[in-house]
Amino acid sequence: MKNELLTIGPFTIYGYGLMIGIGVIAAYLTAEYRARKRKLGNEDTVFFLVVWCVIGGMLGAKLLYWITQYREILRDPSIIWMNLTDGFVVYGGILGGIFAGWLYCRVRKLPFLKFFDLTMPSIALAQGFGRIGCFLAGCCYGRETDGPIAITFTNSDFAPNGVPLIPTQLISSGLDFLHFGVLLLLARKCKGDGQVAGFYLIFYSVGRFILEFFRGDLERGSVGALSTSQFISIFIFLAGILMVVLCGRRSVRREENLPR
């Protein structure tokens, strides 16, 4: 639970940034390996797809954070350029990354749904490492608890120090790694392009909706009685269901139209 891991002269290695970097590299390596097995493009194709998705994801995560903080920004616009290195919303990153990936596939004339399925398990893997970074930094912390799995921060700039909290970051990380494994298994079973990505949206939205009840940080915004992420989760869940059903039906129609 220490974000500043190592300092060498003027350079400091932060746990959050390190875990994000490890997550991106792990995502690229797994996607590139699976792309080679499926003969989808070449190394450059996957590399630049990941670059586009990372950039789109960062922009989307920051944009959604600004949206959730619009009241504070209206009062003090300097928040926009004063907090460029922190303040991100995961759902914004997911949606921004998906849009960037779709745009890249359009430009390169690549089959988007195939690459959508290819990358989403890797996204879950990257999120697992990213949540470890959240734990080291102390952000995205849980509610106060007296339960047996409580953790207490002593040197965090985000979480309240000296207070036992639900370790929502580690729970999220474990679920993300499990999500990665489940999606890899589904990738062997699903026949319709886009179904794996649909299952990603379903599983992530359900897990996120539930975990939001245990979050203790207050800078997530709200829509009525729901947090912003819970509100978005409803639509992401429905979109995932729709993708699984429609992509499955399209696959069945294609098989029925094949010459026998």
CYANA upper distance limits for C-alpha pairs under 8 A (distance plus 0.5 A):
  1 MET  CA    135 PHE  CA      6.75
  1 MET  CA    136 LEU  CA      4.73
  1 MET  CA    137 ALA  CA      7.10
  1 MET  CA    138 GLY  CA      7.34
  1 MET  CA    153 PHE  CA      7.25
  1 MET  CA    155 ASN  CA      8.19
  1 MET  CA    156 SER  CA      8.21
  2 LYS  CA     15 GLY  CA      7.65
  2 LYS  CA    136 LEU  CA      5.65
  2 LYS  CA    137 ALA  CA      6.88
  2 LYS  CA    155 ASN  CA      7.45
  2 LYS  CA    156 SER  CA      7.91
  3 ASN  CA     14 TYR  CA      5.66
  3 ASN  CA     15 GLY  CA      5.12
  3 ASN  CA     16 TYR  CA      6.91
  3 ASN  CA    133 GLY  CA      8.42
  3 ASN  CA    136 LEU  CA      5.52
  3 ASN  CA    137 ALA  CA      5.18
  3 ASN  CA    138 GLY  CA      8.42
  3 ASN  CA    156 SER  CA      8.39
  4 GLU  CA     12 THR  CA      7.19
  4 GLU  CA     13 ILE  CA      6.57
  4 GLU  CA     14 TYR  CA      5.10
  4 GLU  CA     15 GLY  CA      6.68
  5 LEU  CA     12 THR  CA      7.95
  5 LEU  CA     13 ILE  CA      6.14
  5 LEU  CA     14 TYR  CA      6.09
  5 LEU  CA     15 GLY  CA      6.44
  6 LEU  CA     12 THR  CA      6.18
  6 LEU  CA     13 ILE  CA      5.66
  6 LEU  CA     14 TYR  CA      7.78
  7 THR  CA     11 PHE  CA      6.17
  7 THR  CA     12 THR  CA      4.70
  7 THR  CA     13 ILE  CA      6.75
  8 ILE  CA     12 THR  CA      6.78
 13 ILE  CA     17 GLY  CA      8.05
 13 ILE  CA     18 LEU  CA      7.46
 14 TYR  CA     18 LEU  CA      6.54
 15 GLY  CA     19 MET  CA      6.57
 15 GLY  CA    133 GLY  CA      6.05
 15 GLY  CA    136 LEU  CA      6.30
 15 GLY  CA    137 ALA  CA      7.25
 16 TYR  CA     20 ILE  CA      6.75
 16 TYR  CA    130 GLY  CA      7.62
 16 TYR  CA    132 ILE  CA      8.04
 16 TYR  CA    133 GLY  CA      4.30
 16 TYR  CA    134 CYS  CA      6.50
 16 TYR  CA    136 LEU  CA      6.86
 16 TYR  CA    137 ALA  CA      6.43
 17 GLY  CA     21 GLY  CA      6.62
 17 GLY  CA    133 GLY  CA      7.49
 18 LEU  CA     22 ILE  CA      6.68
 18 LEU  CA    133 GLY  CA      7.83
 19 MET  CA     23 GLY  CA      6.49
 19 MET  CA    129 PHE  CA      5.90
 19 MET  CA    130 GLY  CA      5.94
 19 MET  CA    132 ILE  CA      7.18
 19 MET  CA    133 GLY  CA      5.56
 20 ILE  CA     24 VAL  CA      6.73
 20 ILE  CA    126 ALA  CA      7.81
 20 ILE  CA    129 PHE  CA      7.02
 20 ILE  CA    130 GLY  CA      5.49
 20 ILE  CA    133 GLY  CA      7.29
 21 GLY  CA     25 ILE  CA      6.77
 22 ILE  CA     26 ALA  CA      6.52
 22 ILE  CA    126 ALA  CA      8.14
 22 ILE  CA    129 PHE  CA      7.42
 23 GLY  CA     27 ALA  CA      6.51
 23 GLY  CA    125 LEU  CA      7.31
 23 GLY  CA    126 ALA  CA      4.40
 23 GLY  CA    127 GLN  CA      7.32
 23 GLY  CA    128 GLY  CA      7.99
 23 GLY  CA    129 PHE  CA      5.69
 23 GLY  CA    130 GLY  CA      6.80
 24 VAL  CA     28 TYR  CA      6.68
 24 VAL  CA     54 VAL  CA      8.38
 24 VAL  CA    126 ALA  CA      6.33
 25 ILE  CA     29 LEU  CA      6.64
 26 ALA  CA     30 THR  CA      6.62
 26 ALA  CA    122 SER  CA      7.92
 26 ALA  CA    125 LEU  CA      7.78
 26 ALA  CA    126 ALA  CA      7.09
 27 ALA  CA     31 ALA  CA      6.53
 27 ALA  CA    119 THR  CA      8.23
 27 ALA  CA    122 SER  CA      4.95
 27 ALA  CA    123 ILE  CA      6.70
 27 ALA  CA    125 LEU  CA      6.91
 27 ALA  CA    126 ALA  CA      6.14
 28 TYR  CA     32 GLU  CA      6.37
 28 TYR  CA     46 VAL  CA      7.85
 28 TYR  CA     47 PHE  CA      7.35
 28 TYR  CA     50 VAL  CA      6.91
 28 TYR  CA    122 SER  CA      7.83
 29 LEU  CA     33 TYR  CA      6.55
 30 THR  CA     34 ARG  CA      6.65
 30 THR  CA    122 SER  CA      6.79
 31 ALA  CA     35 ALA  CA      6.44
 31 ALA  CA     46 VAL  CA      7.58
 31 ALA  CA    118 LEU  CA      6.79
 31 ALA  CA    119 THR  CA      6.31
 31 ALA  CA    122 SER  CA      6.65
 32 GLU  CA     36 ARG  CA      6.74
 32 GLU  CA     43 GLU  CA      6.91
 32 GLU  CA     46 VAL  CA      6.37
 32 GLU  CA     47 PHE  CA      8.11
 33 TYR  CA     37 LYS  CA      6.98
 34 ARG  CA     38 ARG  CA      6.74
 34 ARG  CA    118 LEU  CA      7.64
 35 ALA  CA     39 LYS  CA      6.22
 35 ALA  CA     40 LEU  CA      5.43
 35 ALA  CA     41 GLY  CA      7.59
 35 ALA  CA     42 ASN  CA      8.13
 35 ALA  CA     46 VAL  CA      8.05
 35 ALA  CA    118 LEU  CA      7.55
 36 ARG  CA     40 LEU  CA      6.79
 36 ARG  CA     41 GLY  CA      8.20
 36 ARG  CA     42 ASN  CA      7.63
 41 GLY  CA     45 THR  CA      6.19
 41 GLY  CA     46 VAL  CA      7.84
 42 ASN  CA     46 VAL  CA      7.18
 43 GLU  CA     47 PHE  CA      6.52
 44 ASP  CA     48 PHE  CA      6.51
 45 THR  CA     49 LEU  CA      6.59
 46 VAL  CA     50 VAL  CA      6.61
 47 PHE  CA     51 VAL  CA      6.81
 48 PHE  CA     52 TRP  CA      6.57
 49 LEU  CA     53 CYS  CA      6.64
 49 LEU  CA    101 GLY  CA      6.75
 49 LEU  CA    104 TYR  CA      7.09
 50 VAL  CA     54 VAL  CA      6.49
 50 VAL  CA    101 GLY  CA      8.47
 51 VAL  CA     55 ILE  CA      6.72
 52 TRP  CA     56 GLY  CA      6.51
 52 TRP  CA     97 GLY  CA      7.96
 52 TRP  CA    100 ALA  CA      6.27
 52 TRP  CA    101 GLY  CA      6.92
 52 TRP  CA    104 TYR  CA      7.47
 53 CYS  CA     57 GLY  CA      6.20
 53 CYS  CA     96 GLY  CA      7.95
 53 CYS  CA     97 GLY  CA      4.77
 53 CYS  CA     98 ILE  CA      7.28
 53 CYS  CA     99 PHE  CA      8.45
 53 CYS  CA    100 ALA  CA      5.83
 53 CYS  CA    101 GLY  CA      5.97
 54 VAL  CA     58 MET  CA      6.59
 54 VAL  CA     97 GLY  CA      6.82
 55 ILE  CA     59 LEU  CA      6.74
 55 ILE  CA     97 GLY  CA      7.87
 55 ILE  CA    100 ALA  CA      8.36
 56 GLY  CA     60 GLY  CA      6.45
 56 GLY  CA     93 GLY  CA      7.67
 56 GLY  CA     96 GLY  CA      5.29
 56 GLY  CA     97 GLY  CA      5.19
 56 GLY  CA     98 ILE  CA      8.34
 56 GLY  CA     99 PHE  CA      7.72
 56 GLY  CA    100 ALA  CA      5.69
 57 GLY  CA     61 ALA  CA      6.46
 57 GLY  CA     92 GLY  CA      7.42
 57 GLY  CA     93 GLY  CA      4.33
 57 GLY  CA     94 ILE  CA      6.48
 57 GLY  CA     95 LEU  CA      7.58
 57 GLY  CA     96 GLY  CA      5.06
 57 GLY  CA     97 GLY  CA      4.59
 57 GLY  CA     98 ILE  CA      8.27
 57 GLY  CA    100 ALA  CA      8.22
 58 MET  CA     62 LYS  CA      6.69
 58 MET  CA     88 PHE  CA      8.31
 58 MET  CA     93 GLY  CA      6.22
 58 MET  CA     96 GLY  CA      7.97
 58 MET  CA     97 GLY  CA      8.34
 59 LEU  CA     63 LEU  CA      6.52
 59 LEU  CA     92 GLY  CA      8.47
 59 LEU  CA     93 GLY  CA      7.61
 59 LEU  CA     96 GLY  CA      7.26
 60 GLY  CA     64 LEU  CA      6.64
 60 GLY  CA     92 GLY  CA      4.97
 60 GLY  CA     93 GLY  CA      5.29
 60 GLY  CA     94 ILE  CA      8.06
 60 GLY  CA     95 LEU  CA      7.20
 60 GLY  CA     96 GLY  CA      4.84
 60 GLY  CA     97 GLY  CA      7.77
 61 ALA  CA     65 TYR  CA      6.76
 61 ALA  CA     88 PHE  CA      5.31
 61 ALA  CA     89 VAL  CA      5.19
 61 ALA  CA     90 VAL  CA      6.28
 61 ALA  CA     91 TYR  CA      7.24
 61 ALA  CA     92 GLY  CA      4.49
 61 ALA  CA     93 GLY  CA      4.57
 61 ALA  CA     94 ILE  CA      8.15
 61 ALA  CA     96 GLY  CA      7.63
 62 LYS  CA     66 TRP  CA      6.79
 62 LYS  CA     84 LEU  CA      8.48
 62 LYS  CA     87 GLY  CA      7.12
 62 LYS  CA     88 PHE  CA      5.37
 62 LYS  CA     89 VAL  CA      7.13
 62 LYS  CA     92 GLY  CA      7.67
 62 LYS  CA     93 GLY  CA      8.24
 63 LEU  CA     67 ILE  CA      6.80
 63 LEU  CA     88 PHE  CA      8.48
 63 LEU  CA     92 GLY  CA      7.45
 64 LEU  CA     68 THR  CA      6.75
 64 LEU  CA     88 PHE  CA      7.89
 64 LEU  CA     89 VAL  CA      6.56
 64 LEU  CA     91 TYR  CA      8.30
 64 LEU  CA     92 GLY  CA      5.67
 65 TYR  CA     69 GLN  CA      6.75
 65 TYR  CA     87 GLY  CA      6.67
 65 TYR  CA     88 PHE  CA      5.85
 65 TYR  CA     89 VAL  CA      5.85
 65 TYR  CA     92 GLY  CA      8.16
 65 TYR  CA    220 ARG  CA      8.28
 66 TRP  CA     70 TYR  CA      6.35
 66 TRP  CA     73 ILE  CA      7.99
 66 TRP  CA     80 ILE  CA      7.83
 68 THR  CA    219 GLU  CA      8.33
 68 THR  CA    220 ARG  CA      6.97
 68 THR  CA    221 GLY  CA      5.49
 68 THR  CA    222 SER  CA      8.31
 68 THR  CA    228 THR  CA      8.02
 69 GLN  CA     73 ILE  CA      6.69
 69 GLN  CA    219 GLU  CA      8.11
 69 GLN  CA    221 GLY  CA      7.48
 70 TYR  CA     74 LEU  CA      6.51
 71 ARG  CA     75 ARG  CA      6.99
 72 GLU  CA     76 ASP  CA      6.53
 72 GLU  CA     77 PRO  CA      8.30
 72 GLU  CA     79 ILE  CA      8.38
 73 ILE  CA     77 PRO  CA      5.12
 73 ILE  CA     78 SER  CA      7.80
 73 ILE  CA     79 ILE  CA      6.48
 73 ILE  CA     80 ILE  CA      7.56
 78 SER  CA     82 MET  CA      6.38
 79 ILE  CA     83 ASN  CA      6.41
 80 ILE  CA     84 LEU  CA      7.35
 83 ASN  CA     87 GLY  CA      7.28
 88 PHE  CA     92 GLY  CA      8.30
 88 PHE  CA     93 GLY  CA      8.36
 89 VAL  CA     93 GLY  CA      7.08
 89 VAL  CA    220 ARG  CA      8.32
 90 VAL  CA     94 ILE  CA      6.75
 91 TYR  CA     95 LEU  CA      6.65
 91 TYR  CA    229 SER  CA      7.50
 91 TYR  CA    232 ILE  CA      8.28
 92 GLY  CA     96 GLY  CA      6.31
 93 GLY  CA     97 GLY  CA      6.32
 94 ILE  CA     98 ILE  CA      6.64
 95 LEU  CA     99 PHE  CA      6.66
 96 GLY  CA    100 ALA  CA      6.63
 97 GLY  CA    101 GLY  CA      6.56
 98 ILE  CA    102 TRP  CA      6.62
 98 ILE  CA    116 PHE  CA      8.32
 99 PHE  CA    103 LEU  CA      6.64
100 ALA  CA    104 TYR  CA      6.60
101 GLY  CA    105 CYS  CA      6.69
101 GLY  CA    112 PHE  CA      8.27
101 GLY  CA    116 PHE  CA      8.22
102 TRP  CA    106 ARG  CA      6.68
102 TRP  CA    112 PHE  CA      6.57
103 LEU  CA    107 VAL  CA      6.73
104 TYR  CA    108 ARG  CA      6.61
105 CYS  CA    109 LYS  CA      6.00
105 CYS  CA    110 LEU  CA      5.16
105 CYS  CA    111 PRO  CA      7.16
105 CYS  CA    112 PHE  CA      6.08
106 ARG  CA    110 LEU  CA      6.93
106 ARG  CA    112 PHE  CA      8.07
110 LEU  CA    115 PHE  CA      8.50
111 PRO  CA    115 PHE  CA      7.12
112 PHE  CA    116 PHE  CA      6.38
113 LEU  CA    117 ASP  CA      6.65
113 LEU  CA    193 ASP  CA      6.02
113 LEU  CA    194 GLY  CA      5.41
114 LYS  CA    118 LEU  CA      6.70
114 LYS  CA    193 ASP  CA      6.12
114 LYS  CA    194 GLY  CA      7.13
115 PHE  CA    119 THR  CA      6.58
116 PHE  CA    120 MET  CA      6.73
116 PHE  CA    194 GLY  CA      7.09
116 PHE  CA    197 ALA  CA      6.54
117 ASP  CA    121 PRO  CA      8.06
117 ASP  CA    187 ALA  CA      8.25
117 ASP  CA    193 ASP  CA      7.44
117 ASP  CA    194 GLY  CA      6.18
117 ASP  CA    195 GLN  CA      7.66
117 ASP  CA    196 VAL  CA      5.69
117 ASP  CA    197 ALA  CA      5.43
118 LEU  CA    122 SER  CA      8.22
119 THR  CA    123 ILE  CA      6.77
120 MET  CA    124 ALA  CA      6.92
120 MET  CA    196 VAL  CA      8.09
120 MET  CA    197 ALA  CA      6.35
120 MET  CA    200 TYR  CA      7.17
121 PRO  CA    125 LEU  CA      6.93
121 PRO  CA    179 HIS  CA      8.02
121 PRO  CA    180 PHE  CA      5.47
121 PRO  CA    181 GLY  CA      8.25
121 PRO  CA    183 LEU  CA      6.14
121 PRO  CA    184 LEU  CA      7.02
121 PRO  CA    200 TYR  CA      7.97
122 SER  CA    126 ALA  CA      6.69
122 SER  CA    180 PHE  CA      7.37
123 ILE  CA    127 GLN  CA      6.65
124 ALA  CA    128 GLY  CA      6.89
124 ALA  CA    176 ASP  CA      5.83
124 ALA  CA    177 PHE  CA      7.20
124 ALA  CA    179 HIS  CA      6.75
124 ALA  CA    180 PHE  CA      5.72
125 LEU  CA    129 PHE  CA      7.35
125 LEU  CA    176 ASP  CA      6.80
125 LEU  CA    177 PHE  CA      6.15
125 LEU  CA    179 HIS  CA      8.34
125 LEU  CA    180 PHE  CA      5.97
126 ALA  CA    130 GLY  CA      6.63
127 GLN  CA    131 ARG  CA      6.58
127 GLN  CA    173 SER  CA      7.48
127 GLN  CA    176 ASP  CA      6.69
128 GLY  CA    132 ILE  CA      7.22
128 GLY  CA    172 SER  CA      7.67
128 GLY  CA    173 SER  CA      4.69
128 GLY  CA    174 GLY  CA      7.20
128 GLY  CA    175 LEU  CA      8.09
128 GLY  CA    176 ASP  CA      5.30
128 GLY  CA    177 PHE  CA      5.96
129 PHE  CA    133 GLY  CA      7.07
129 PHE  CA    173 SER  CA      7.24
130 GLY  CA    134 CYS  CA      6.93
130 GLY  CA    173 SER  CA      8.15
131 ARG  CA    135 PHE  CA      6.76
131 ARG  CA    169 GLN  CA      5.84
131 ARG  CA    170 LEU  CA      7.19
131 ARG  CA    172 SER  CA      7.05
131 ARG  CA    173 SER  CA      5.67
132 ILE  CA    136 LEU  CA      6.83
132 ILE  CA    169 GLN  CA      7.08
132 ILE  CA    170 LEU  CA      6.91
132 ILE  CA    173 SER  CA      6.83
133 GLY  CA    137 ALA  CA      6.68
134 CYS  CA    138 GLY  CA      6.25
134 CYS  CA    139 CYS  CA      5.73
134 CYS  CA    140 CYS  CA      6.87
134 CYS  CA    169 GLN  CA      6.72
135 PHE  CA    139 CYS  CA      7.11
135 PHE  CA    140 CYS  CA      8.21
135 PHE  CA    141 TYR  CA      8.09
135 PHE  CA    167 PRO  CA      8.39
135 PHE  CA    169 GLN  CA      5.89
135 PHE  CA    170 LEU  CA      7.23
137 ALA  CA    156 SER  CA      6.98
137 ALA  CA    157 ASP  CA      7.99
137 ALA  CA    158 PHE  CA      7.83
138 GLY  CA    153 PHE  CA      7.76
138 GLY  CA    156 SER  CA      6.03
138 GLY  CA    157 ASP  CA      7.57
138 GLY  CA    158 PHE  CA      6.02
138 GLY  CA    159 ALA  CA      5.66
139 CYS  CA    158 PHE  CA      5.79
139 CYS  CA    159 ALA  CA      6.49
139 CYS  CA    217 ASP  CA      8.17
140 CYS  CA    159 ALA  CA      8.42
140 CYS  CA    168 THR  CA      7.74
140 CYS  CA    169 GLN  CA      6.95
140 CYS  CA    215 ARG  CA      7.44
140 CYS  CA    216 GLY  CA      8.05
140 CYS  CA    217 ASP  CA      6.56
141 TYR  CA    159 ALA  CA      6.61
141 TYR  CA    165 LEU  CA      7.70
141 TYR  CA    166 ILE  CA      7.71
141 TYR  CA    167 PRO  CA      7.12
141 TYR  CA    168 THR  CA      6.42
141 TYR  CA    169 GLN  CA      6.95
141 TYR  CA    215 ARG  CA      6.51
141 TYR  CA    216 GLY  CA      6.26
141 TYR  CA    217 ASP  CA      6.43
142 GLY  CA    165 LEU  CA      5.93
142 GLY  CA    166 ILE  CA      5.04
142 GLY  CA    167 PRO  CA      6.33
142 GLY  CA    168 THR  CA      5.66
142 GLY  CA    169 GLN  CA      8.24
142 GLY  CA    214 PHE  CA      6.08
142 GLY  CA    215 ARG  CA      4.58
142 GLY  CA    216 GLY  CA      4.87
142 GLY  CA    217 ASP  CA      7.35
143 ARG  CA    165 LEU  CA      5.90
143 ARG  CA    166 ILE  CA      6.08
143 ARG  CA    214 PHE  CA      6.16
143 ARG  CA    215 ARG  CA      5.90
143 ARG  CA    216 GLY  CA      4.55
143 ARG  CA    217 ASP  CA      8.20
144 GLU  CA    163 VAL  CA      7.29
144 GLU  CA    164 PRO  CA      6.20
144 GLU  CA    165 LEU  CA      4.86
144 GLU  CA    166 ILE  CA      6.84
144 GLU  CA    216 GLY  CA      7.73
145 THR  CA    150 ALA  CA      6.88
145 THR  CA    164 PRO  CA      6.31
145 THR  CA    165 LEU  CA      5.82
145 THR  CA    166 ILE  CA      6.59
146 ASP  CA    150 ALA  CA      7.05
146 ASP  CA    164 PRO  CA      7.11
146 ASP  CA    165 LEU  CA      8.32
147 GLY  CA    166 ILE  CA      8.40
149 ILE  CA    166 ILE  CA      7.47
149 ILE  CA    167 PRO  CA      7.83
150 ALA  CA    164 PRO  CA      5.82
150 ALA  CA    165 LEU  CA      5.61
150 ALA  CA    166 ILE  CA      5.64
150 ALA  CA    167 PRO  CA      6.88
151 ILE  CA    164 PRO  CA      5.72
151 ILE  CA    165 LEU  CA      5.79
151 ILE  CA    166 ILE  CA      7.02
151 ILE  CA    167 PRO  CA      6.63
152 THR  CA    161 ASN  CA      7.22
152 THR  CA    162 GLY  CA      6.19
152 THR  CA    163 VAL  CA      5.96
152 THR  CA    164 PRO  CA      5.06
152 THR  CA    165 LEU  CA      6.64
153 PHE  CA    159 ALA  CA      7.38
153 PHE  CA    160 PRO  CA      7.46
153 PHE  CA    161 ASN  CA      5.29
153 PHE  CA    162 GLY  CA      6.35
153 PHE  CA    163 VAL  CA      7.45
153 PHE  CA    164 PRO  CA      8.16
154 THR  CA    161 ASN  CA      5.30
154 THR  CA    162 GLY  CA      6.16
155 ASN  CA    161 ASN  CA      7.02
156 SER  CA    160 PRO  CA      7.71
156 SER  CA    161 ASN  CA      6.94
159 ALA  CA    217 ASP  CA      8.11
166 ILE  CA    214 PHE  CA      7.64
166 ILE  CA    215 ARG  CA      8.36
167 PRO  CA    171 ILE  CA      6.87
168 THR  CA    172 SER  CA      6.44
168 THR  CA    211 LEU  CA      7.71
168 THR  CA    214 PHE  CA      7.52
168 THR  CA    215 ARG  CA      7.12
169 GLN  CA    173 SER  CA      6.62
170 LEU  CA    174 GLY  CA      6.63
171 ILE  CA    175 LEU  CA      6.74
172 SER  CA    176 ASP  CA      6.57
172 SER  CA    211 LEU  CA      8.29
173 SER  CA    177 PHE  CA      6.83
174 GLY  CA    178 LEU  CA      6.72
175 LEU  CA    179 HIS  CA      6.38
175 LEU  CA    207 GLY  CA      8.35
176 ASP  CA    180 PHE  CA      6.70
177 PHE  CA    181 GLY  CA      7.01
178 LEU  CA    182 VAL  CA      6.72
179 HIS  CA    183 LEU  CA      6.62
179 HIS  CA    200 TYR  CA      8.23
179 HIS  CA    203 PHE  CA      7.94
179 HIS  CA    204 TYR  CA      8.34
180 PHE  CA    184 LEU  CA      6.84
181 GLY  CA    185 LEU  CA      6.96
182 VAL  CA    186 LEU  CA      6.72
183 LEU  CA    187 ALA  CA      6.50
183 LEU  CA    196 VAL  CA      7.01
183 LEU  CA    199 PHE  CA      7.99
183 LEU  CA    200 TYR  CA      7.55
184 LEU  CA    188 ARG  CA      7.41
185 LEU  CA    189 LYS  CA      7.44
186 LEU  CA    190 CYS  CA      6.33
186 LEU  CA    196 VAL  CA      7.06
187 ALA  CA    196 VAL  CA      6.51
190 CYS  CA    195 GLN  CA      6.92
190 CYS  CA    196 VAL  CA      7.33
191 LYS  CA    195 GLN  CA      8.23
191 LYS  CA    248 GLY  CA      7.58
191 LYS  CA    251 SER  CA      7.06
192 GLY  CA    247 CYS  CA      5.71
192 GLY  CA    248 GLY  CA      5.43
192 GLY  CA    249 ARG  CA      8.33
192 GLY  CA    250 ARG  CA      7.51
192 GLY  CA    251 SER  CA      5.33
192 GLY  CA    252 VAL  CA      8.46
193 ASP  CA    247 CYS  CA      6.71
193 ASP  CA    248 GLY  CA      8.39
193 ASP  CA    251 SER  CA      8.04
194 GLY  CA    198 GLY  CA      6.66
194 GLY  CA    243 MET  CA      7.07
194 GLY  CA    244 VAL  CA      7.50
194 GLY  CA    247 CYS  CA      6.48
195 GLN  CA    199 PHE  CA      6.68
195 GLN  CA    243 MET  CA      6.71
195 GLN  CA    244 VAL  CA      5.08
195 GLN  CA    245 VAL  CA      8.41
195 GLN  CA    247 CYS  CA      6.53
195 GLN  CA    248 GLY  CA      7.38
196 VAL  CA    200 TYR  CA      6.79
196 VAL  CA    244 VAL  CA      8.18
197 ALA  CA    201 LEU  CA      6.95
197 ALA  CA    240 GLY  CA      8.06
197 ALA  CA    243 MET  CA      8.45
198 GLY  CA    202 ILE  CA      6.84
198 GLY  CA    239 ALA  CA      7.88
198 GLY  CA    240 GLY  CA      4.64
198 GLY  CA    241 ILE  CA      7.03
198 GLY  CA    242 LEU  CA      8.19
198 GLY  CA    243 MET  CA      5.65
198 GLY  CA    244 VAL  CA      5.74
199 PHE  CA    203 PHE  CA      6.55
199 PHE  CA    240 GLY  CA      6.60
199 PHE  CA    241 ILE  CA      8.09
199 PHE  CA    244 VAL  CA      7.32
200 TYR  CA    204 TYR  CA      6.40
200 TYR  CA    240 GLY  CA      7.90
201 LEU  CA    205 SER  CA      6.39
201 LEU  CA    236 ILE  CA      6.46
201 LEU  CA    237 PHE  CA      6.50
201 LEU  CA    239 ALA  CA      7.90
201 LEU  CA    240 GLY  CA      5.43
202 ILE  CA    206 VAL  CA      6.77
202 ILE  CA    236 ILE  CA      7.52
202 ILE  CA    237 PHE  CA      5.24
202 ILE  CA    238 LEU  CA      8.14
202 ILE  CA    239 ALA  CA      8.49
202 ILE  CA    240 GLY  CA      5.56
202 ILE  CA    241 ILE  CA      7.14
203 PHE  CA    207 GLY  CA      6.68
203 PHE  CA    237 PHE  CA      8.38
204 TYR  CA    208 ARG  CA      6.44
205 SER  CA    209 PHE  CA      6.45
205 SER  CA    233 SER  CA      5.20
205 SER  CA    234 ILE  CA      7.68
205 SER  CA    236 ILE  CA      6.68
205 SER  CA    237 PHE  CA      6.07
206 VAL  CA    210 ILE  CA      6.88
206 VAL  CA    233 SER  CA      7.57
206 VAL  CA    237 PHE  CA      7.54
207 GLY  CA    211 LEU  CA      6.63
208 ARG  CA    212 GLU  CA      6.55
208 ARG  CA    229 SER  CA      7.93
208 ARG  CA    230 GLN  CA      7.62
208 ARG  CA    233 SER  CA      7.64
209 PHE  CA    213 PHE  CA      7.93
209 PHE  CA    229 SER  CA      7.57
209 PHE  CA    230 GLN  CA      5.34
209 PHE  CA    233 SER  CA      6.62
210 ILE  CA    214 PHE  CA      8.23
211 LEU  CA    215 ARG  CA      7.15
212 GLU  CA    227 SER  CA      7.82
212 GLU  CA    229 SER  CA      8.04
212 GLU  CA    230 GLN  CA      7.36
220 ARG  CA    227 SER  CA      7.14
220 ARG  CA    228 THR  CA      6.84
220 ARG  CA    229 SER  CA      8.02
221 GLY  CA    227 SER  CA      6.43
221 GLY  CA    228 THR  CA      5.85
222 SER  CA    226 LEU  CA      6.17
222 SER  CA    227 SER  CA      4.55
222 SER  CA    228 THR  CA      5.14
223 VAL  CA    227 SER  CA      6.38
223 VAL  CA    228 THR  CA      6.22
223 VAL  CA    231 PHE  CA      7.11
226 LEU  CA    230 GLN  CA      6.24
226 LEU  CA    231 PHE  CA      6.47
227 SER  CA    231 PHE  CA      6.76
228 THR  CA    232 ILE  CA      6.75
229 SER  CA    233 SER  CA      6.41
230 GLN  CA    234 ILE  CA      7.13
231 PHE  CA    235 PHE  CA      7.88
232 ILE  CA    236 ILE  CA      6.74
233 SER  CA    237 PHE  CA      6.37
234 ILE  CA    238 LEU  CA      6.89
235 PHE  CA    239 ALA  CA      6.56
236 ILE  CA    240 GLY  CA      6.61
237 PHE  CA    241 ILE  CA      6.81
238 LEU  CA    242 LEU  CA      6.66
239 ALA  CA    243 MET  CA      6.64
240 GLY  CA    244 VAL  CA      6.74
241 ILE  CA    245 VAL  CA      6.75
242 LEU  CA    246 LEU  CA      6.44
243 MET  CA    247 CYS  CA      6.17
244 VAL  CA    248 GLY  CA      6.39
245 VAL  CA    249 ARG  CA      6.69
246 LEU  CA    250 ARG  CA      6.67
247 CYS  CA    251 SER  CA      6.72
248 GLY  CA    252 VAL  CA      6.86
249 ARG  CA    253 ARG  CA      6.75
250 ARG  CA    254 ARG  CA      6.74
251 SER  CA    255 GLU  CA      6.82
252 VAL  CA    256 GLU  CA      6.70
253 ARG  CA    257 ASN  CA      6.76
254 ARG  CA    258 LEU  CA      6.87
